[in-house]
Amino acid sequence: MRAVAARVTRASVRVGGEVVGAIDGPGLLVLLGVHRDDPAEAAATMARRLHELRILDGERSCADLGAPLLVVSQFTLYGDARKGRRPTWSAAAPPEQAAPIVEAVVAALRERGATVETGVFRARMEVESVNDGPFTVIIDV
């Protein structure tokens, strides 16, 4: 599982022109990709790492500040464009495997007390963010 976590002052996601998820920061915009070999158990680890990631002001985490997270499923994080001009997505989990794992990450974050907003799985989304810093990290579990 791979996440790109960006420290933001605000972020939102729209589907069909309507806002379906939004946060006011400080907080994290998380693009979350699931690999075809990821076990469901990895969801709890990813949730803990995101919630406790110390990249907010003063080296604090969402857990420390009660800061919100906007989680957006992003299968393209496993795109491979090393050969040719067209990426391959063969490493990404198929939707029927990825959806429950993404949902499990969100559920695990909420169980930890996090405020979490989400995009819509498999929808064409418009994601907006105001990056703070900018400060962005990649997390692999």
C-alpha atoms as an extended CHARMM CRD file, in Angstrom:
* protein
*
       141  EXT
         1         1  MET       CA              0.0000000000        0.0000000000        0.0000000000  PROA      1               0.0000000000
         2         2  ARG       CA              1.2680000000        3.4490000000       -0.8560000000  PROA      2               0.0000000000
         3         3  ALA       CA              0.1730000000        6.8720000000        0.3030000000  PROA      3               0.0000000000
         4         4  VAL       CA              1.2040000000       10.3350000000       -0.7280000000  PROA      4               0.0000000000
         5         5  ALA       CA              0.4890000000       12.5930000000        2.2390000000  PROA      5               0.0000000000
         6         6  ALA       CA              0.5310000000       16.3490000000        1.7210000000  PROA      6               0.0000000000
         7         7  ARG       CA              0.3160000000       18.8820000000        4.5170000000  PROA      7               0.0000000000
         8         8  VAL       CA             -2.4890000000       21.2690000000        3.5620000000  PROA      8               0.0000000000
         9         9  THR       CA             -4.2650000000       24.3380000000        4.8510000000  PROA      9               0.0000000000
        10        10  ARG       CA             -7.3820000000       23.1120000000        3.0530000000  PROA      10              0.0000000000
        11        11  ALA       CA             -8.3990000000       20.4920000000        0.5020000000  PROA      11              0.0000000000
        12        12  SER       CA            -11.5380000000       19.2930000000       -1.2130000000  PROA      12              0.0000000000
        13        13  VAL       CA            -12.7460000000       16.7230000000       -3.7050000000  PROA      13              0.0000000000
        14        14  ARG       CA            -15.6000000000       17.1560000000       -6.1710000000  PROA      14              0.0000000000
        15        15  VAL       CA            -17.5590000000       14.5950000000       -8.1310000000  PROA      15              0.0000000000
        16        16  GLY       CA            -19.8740000000       15.8520000000      -10.8550000000  PROA      16              0.0000000000
        17        17  GLY       CA            -19.2850000000       19.4390000000       -9.7190000000  PROA      17              0.0000000000
        18        18  GLU       CA            -20.4070000000       18.7450000000       -6.1310000000  PROA      18              0.0000000000
        19        19  VAL       CA            -18.0900000000       18.7650000000       -3.1400000000  PROA      19              0.0000000000
        20        20  VAL       CA            -18.1500000000       15.2650000000       -1.6170000000  PROA      20              0.0000000000
        21        21  GLY       CA            -15.3440000000       15.7760000000        0.8980000000  PROA      21              0.0000000000
        22        22  ALA       CA            -13.4700000000       18.7820000000        2.2620000000  PROA      22              0.0000000000
        23        23  ILE       CA            -11.1790000000       19.6890000000        5.1440000000  PROA      23              0.0000000000
        24        24  ASP       CA             -9.9150000000       22.9320000000        6.6040000000  PROA      24              0.0000000000
        25        25  GLY       CA             -6.4070000000       22.5500000000        7.9350000000  PROA      25              0.0000000000
        26        26  PRO       CA             -4.0160000000       22.2010000000        9.1370000000  PROA      26              0.0000000000
        27        27  GLY       CA             -4.4810000000       18.6400000000        7.9720000000  PROA      27              0.0000000000
        28        28  LEU       CA             -3.4270000000       16.0230000000        5.4540000000  PROA      28              0.0000000000
        29        29  LEU       CA             -4.5380000000       15.2810000000        1.9220000000  PROA      29              0.0000000000
        30        30  VAL       CA             -3.8330000000       11.5750000000        1.4340000000  PROA      30              0.0000000000
        31        31  LEU       CA             -3.7380000000        9.9240000000       -1.9870000000  PROA      31              0.0000000000
        32        32  LEU       CA             -3.9900000000        6.2000000000       -1.2530000000  PROA      32              0.0000000000
        33        33  GLY       CA             -3.0690000000        3.3690000000       -3.6120000000  PROA      33              0.0000000000
        34        34  VAL       CA             -3.4920000000       -0.3640000000       -3.0180000000  PROA      34              0.0000000000
        35        35  HSD       CA             -1.0430000000       -2.8720000000       -4.5090000000  PROA      35              0.0000000000
        36        36  ARG       CA             -2.3650000000       -6.1730000000       -5.8470000000  PROA      36              0.0000000000
        37        37  ASP       CA             -0.3530000000       -8.0600000000       -3.1720000000  PROA      37              0.0000000000
        38        38  ASP       CA             -1.4920000000       -5.9500000000       -0.1940000000  PROA      38              0.0000000000
        39        39  PRO       CA             -3.1040000000       -7.9220000000        2.6340000000  PROA      39              0.0000000000
        40        40  ALA       CA             -6.1980000000       -6.4410000000        4.2670000000  PROA      40              0.0000000000
        41        41  GLU       CA             -4.2600000000       -6.3390000000        7.5600000000  PROA      41              0.0000000000
        42        42  ALA       CA             -2.0260000000       -3.5870000000        6.1550000000  PROA      42              0.0000000000
        43        43  ALA       CA             -4.9290000000       -1.1160000000        6.4790000000  PROA      43              0.0000000000
        44        44  ALA       CA             -4.5000000000       -0.7070000000       10.2410000000  PROA      44              0.0000000000
        45        45  THR       CA             -0.7630000000       -0.1020000000        9.8570000000  PROA      45              0.0000000000
        46        46  MET       CA             -1.3160000000        2.5190000000        7.1690000000  PROA      46              0.0000000000
        47        47  ALA       CA             -3.9850000000        4.2390000000        9.2720000000  PROA      47              0.0000000000
        48        48  ARG       CA             -1.6710000000        4.3910000000       12.2990000000  PROA      48              0.0000000000
        49        49  ARG       CA              1.2240000000        5.7380000000       10.2450000000  PROA      49              0.0000000000
        50        50  LEU       CA             -0.9310000000        8.4370000000        8.6340000000  PROA      50              0.0000000000
        51        51  HSD       CA             -2.5590000000        9.4760000000       11.9040000000  PROA      51              0.0000000000
        52        52  GLU       CA              0.7700000000        9.6770000000       13.7280000000  PROA      52              0.0000000000
        53        53  LEU       CA              2.8160000000       11.1740000000       10.8430000000  PROA      53              0.0000000000
        54        54  ARG       CA              4.6440000000       14.1380000000       12.3560000000  PROA      54              0.0000000000
        55        55  ILE       CA              4.6890000000       16.5870000000        9.4390000000  PROA      55              0.0000000000
        56        56  LEU       CA              2.3080000000       19.2510000000       10.7220000000  PROA      56              0.0000000000
        57        57  ASP       CA              3.5610000000       22.4740000000       12.3140000000  PROA      57              0.0000000000
        58        58  GLY       CA              6.0020000000       21.9060000000       15.1510000000  PROA      58              0.0000000000
        59        59  GLU       CA              6.5790000000       18.2800000000       14.0970000000  PROA      59              0.0000000000
        60        60  ARG       CA              3.1260000000       17.3280000000       15.3110000000  PROA      60              0.0000000000
        61        61  SER       CA              0.6960000000       14.8100000000       13.8580000000  PROA      61              0.0000000000
        62        62  CYS       CA             -3.0220000000       14.6660000000       13.1310000000  PROA      62              0.0000000000
        63        63  ALA       CA             -3.2750000000       12.6160000000       16.3330000000  PROA      63              0.0000000000
        64        64  ASP       CA             -1.5530000000       15.3760000000       18.3220000000  PROA      64              0.0000000000
        65        65  LEU       CA             -3.6720000000       18.2100000000       16.9180000000  PROA      65              0.0000000000
        66        66  GLY       CA             -6.9540000000       16.5000000000       16.1050000000  PROA      66              0.0000000000
        67        67  ALA       CA             -6.2740000000       17.5970000000       12.5290000000  PROA      67              0.0000000000
        68        68  PRO       CA             -8.4680000000       16.2250000000        9.7230000000  PROA      68              0.0000000000
        69        69  LEU       CA             -7.5010000000       13.9920000000        6.8070000000  PROA      69              0.0000000000
        70        70  LEU       CA             -8.9680000000       13.8690000000        3.3040000000  PROA      70              0.0000000000
        71        71  VAL       CA             -8.3880000000       10.3780000000        1.8670000000  PROA      71              0.0000000000
        72        72  VAL       CA             -8.6760000000        9.9180000000       -1.8990000000  PROA      72              0.0000000000
        73        73  SER       CA             -8.2410000000        6.5140000000       -3.5550000000  PROA      73              0.0000000000
        74        74  GLN       CA             -5.5320000000        6.7100000000       -6.2290000000  PROA      74              0.0000000000
        75        75  PHE       CA             -4.7270000000        3.5090000000       -8.1440000000  PROA      75              0.0000000000
        76        76  THR       CA             -2.3540000000        5.4950000000      -10.3720000000  PROA      76              0.0000000000
        77        77  LEU       CA              0.2310000000        5.5170000000       -7.5640000000  PROA      77              0.0000000000
        78        78  TYR       CA              1.1510000000        2.0620000000       -8.8650000000  PROA      78              0.0000000000
        79        79  GLY       CA              1.4560000000        3.1580000000      -12.4880000000  PROA      79              0.0000000000
        80        80  ASP       CA              4.6750000000        2.0800000000      -14.1910000000  PROA      80              0.0000000000
        81        81  ALA       CA              5.9050000000        4.2130000000      -17.0800000000  PROA      81              0.0000000000
        82        82  ARG       CA              9.4540000000        2.8810000000      -17.3290000000  PROA      82              0.0000000000
        83        83  LYS       CA              8.8050000000        1.3550000000      -20.7560000000  PROA      83              0.0000000000
        84        84  GLY       CA              7.3420000000        3.4110000000      -23.5380000000  PROA      84              0.0000000000
        85        85  ARG       CA              4.9240000000        6.2910000000      -23.2440000000  PROA      85              0.0000000000
        86        86  ARG       CA              1.8800000000        4.5370000000      -21.8370000000  PROA      86              0.0000000000
        87        87  PRO       CA              1.8600000000        3.5260000000      -18.1450000000  PROA      87              0.0000000000
        88        88  THR       CA              0.8090000000        0.0680000000      -17.0830000000  PROA      88              0.0000000000
        89        89  TRP       CA             -1.3960000000       -0.4200000000      -14.0210000000  PROA      89              0.0000000000
        90        90  SER       CA             -0.7020000000       -4.1260000000      -13.4890000000  PROA      90              0.0000000000
        91        91  ALA       CA              0.6840000000       -3.6150000000       -9.9600000000  PROA      91              0.0000000000
        92        92  ALA       CA             -2.4720000000       -1.8490000000       -8.7610000000  PROA      92              0.0000000000
        93        93  ALA       CA             -5.1090000000       -3.9290000000       -7.0140000000  PROA      93              0.0000000000
        94        94  PRO       CA             -8.3070000000       -4.4710000000       -9.0220000000  PROA      94              0.0000000000
        95        95  PRO       CA            -11.2380000000       -2.3660000000       -7.7910000000  PROA      95              0.0000000000
        96        96  GLU       CA            -13.0330000000       -5.2410000000       -6.0520000000  PROA      96              0.0000000000
        97        97  GLN       CA             -9.8840000000       -5.8940000000       -3.9830000000  PROA      97              0.0000000000
        98        98  ALA       CA             -8.8580000000       -2.2600000000       -3.4300000000  PROA      98              0.0000000000
        99        99  ALA       CA            -12.2120000000       -0.7970000000       -2.3410000000  PROA      99              0.0000000000
       100       100  PRO       CA            -12.5360000000       -2.7720000000        0.9200000000  PROA      100             0.0000000000
       101       101  ILE       CA             -8.9110000000       -2.0210000000        1.8350000000  PROA      101             0.0000000000
       102       102  VAL       CA             -9.3520000000        1.7170000000        1.2650000000  PROA      102             0.0000000000
       103       103  GLU       CA            -12.5470000000        1.5570000000        3.3540000000  PROA      103             0.0000000000
       104       104  ALA       CA            -10.6300000000       -0.3200000000        6.0650000000  PROA      104             0.0000000000
       105       105  VAL       CA             -7.9720000000        2.4110000000        6.2120000000  PROA      105             0.0000000000
       106       106  VAL       CA            -10.6790000000        5.0640000000        6.6070000000  PROA      106             0.0000000000
       107       107  ALA       CA            -12.4780000000        2.9850000000        9.2590000000  PROA      107             0.0000000000
       108       108  ALA       CA             -9.2200000000        2.4270000000       11.1710000000  PROA      108             0.0000000000
       109       109  LEU       CA             -8.4910000000        6.1670000000       11.1030000000  PROA      109             0.0000000000
       110       110  ARG       CA            -11.9530000000        6.8940000000       12.4850000000  PROA      110             0.0000000000
       111       111  GLU       CA            -11.4920000000        4.2410000000       15.1890000000  PROA      111             0.0000000000
       112       112  ARG       CA             -8.3810000000        6.1550000000       16.2270000000  PROA      112             0.0000000000
       113       113  GLY       CA            -10.5600000000        9.2540000000       16.6420000000  PROA      113             0.0000000000
       114       114  ALA       CA             -9.5210000000       10.9700000000       13.4130000000  PROA      114             0.0000000000
       115       115  THR       CA            -11.7980000000       13.2530000000       11.4550000000  PROA      115             0.0000000000
       116       116  VAL       CA            -11.7690000000       11.7990000000        7.9420000000  PROA      116             0.0000000000
       117       117  GLU       CA            -13.3590000000       12.9370000000        4.7080000000  PROA      117             0.0000000000
       118       118  THR       CA            -13.1530000000       10.8950000000        1.5100000000  PROA      118             0.0000000000
       119       119  GLY       CA            -13.5390000000       10.9680000000       -2.2100000000  PROA      119             0.0000000000
       120       120  VAL       CA            -15.7510000000        8.5190000000       -4.1000000000  PROA      120             0.0000000000
       121       121  PHE       CA            -14.1270000000        5.2410000000       -5.0840000000  PROA      121             0.0000000000
       122       122  ARG       CA            -13.8250000000        4.7990000000       -8.8900000000  PROA      122             0.0000000000
       123       123  ALA       CA            -15.3900000000        8.1900000000       -9.6060000000  PROA      123             0.0000000000
       124       124  ARG       CA            -13.7790000000       10.8440000000      -11.7520000000  PROA      124             0.0000000000
       125       125  MET       CA            -12.7660000000       13.3480000000       -9.0950000000  PROA      125             0.0000000000
       126       126  GLU       CA            -11.4410000000       16.8850000000       -9.0550000000  PROA      126             0.0000000000
       127       127  VAL       CA             -9.0810000000       17.2890000000       -6.1110000000  PROA      127             0.0000000000
       128       128  GLU       CA             -8.0740000000       20.7460000000       -4.9340000000  PROA      128             0.0000000000
       129       129  SER       CA             -5.5600000000       21.5160000000       -2.2520000000  PROA      129             0.0000000000
       130       130  VAL       CA             -3.6200000000       24.3730000000       -0.7960000000  PROA      130             0.0000000000
       131       131  ASN       CA             -0.3450000000       22.7670000000        0.1470000000  PROA      131             0.0000000000
       132       132  ASP       CA              1.3530000000       24.0670000000        3.2640000000  PROA      132             0.0000000000
       133       133  GLY       CA              5.0900000000       24.3440000000        2.8130000000  PROA      133             0.0000000000
       134       134  PRO       CA              4.7250000000       22.5060000000        0.4640000000  PROA      134             0.0000000000
       135       135  PHE       CA              5.4420000000       19.4140000000        2.5020000000  PROA      135             0.0000000000
       136       136  THR       CA              4.6500000000       16.0420000000        0.9320000000  PROA      136             0.0000000000
       137       137  VAL       CA              5.8790000000       12.5400000000        1.8040000000  PROA      137             0.0000000000
       138       138  ILE       CA              5.4100000000        9.0310000000        0.4110000000  PROA      138             0.0000000000
       139       139  ILE       CA              4.5380000000        6.2220000000        2.7990000000  PROA      139             0.0000000000
       140       140  ASP       CA              4.8270000000        2.5790000000        1.7900000000  PROA      140             0.0000000000
       141       141  VAL       CA              3.4030000000       -0.1970000000        3.9820000000  PROA      141             0.0000000000
